[in-house]
């Protein structure tokens, strides 16, 4: 089914799925803390999507810059 689609359609689907995942995580963070700042949202999104891919020092450095 997916391979029958054109490359453009597959890219569009992938982008849509990524946006949906981001919206779901954002909603989850805001459900836990309705008053979260935009910086807190950025940090939470980073941790959910990419936090497991970095060692503690790297995570801390990235979080400090967000």
N, C-alpha and C positions, 0 to 999 in steps of 0.2 A: 504494500500500500504506500509506504513512504517513498520507496525507490521509484515508484511510478510517477512521482511528482517531479516537476522541473527543479533545477537547482535554486531558482529564485523563490519558488514556493517553499522549498525546504528551509531556505534561509529565513523567510518570513515566519514560518512556523516556529523555528528555533528562537527567533527574536521575541515572538509572542510568548512562548513558554518561559523565557528568561524574565520578561517583564511581569508575567503572572507570578512567578516564584518570588520575585522581588517585592511585589505588592502584598503577597501573603505573609512574607517575613516581616515587612513593615507593619502590617496590621497586627501581627502577633506581638511585636515589640510594643506597639501603642496600646494593645489590650493589657499588657503587663504594667505599662507606665504611660498613662494617657497624656502626661505633661512632659514627655521626653523632648529634649531639645533636638535641633537638627544635627548637632554634633554627636549627641548620644545615639541618634538613629544611624548615622554613618558608622559609628563604632560597632553597633550591634549588627548591622548588615555585614560589615567586614568580618566580624567574628563568626557569624553563622555560615557565610559562604566560603571564607578563605582561612579562618583562624586555625584550623587543624593542619594546614599546609606549612605553617611556620613554627619554628622553635620559639620558646618563651621570649628570648631577647629580641628576636625579629618582630614578633607580635607587638611587644611593648613599644618598640621604636615606631612601628607603623601607626599604632593607636595614638601615640603622642602627636603624630603629625596630622591626624584626622581631627 
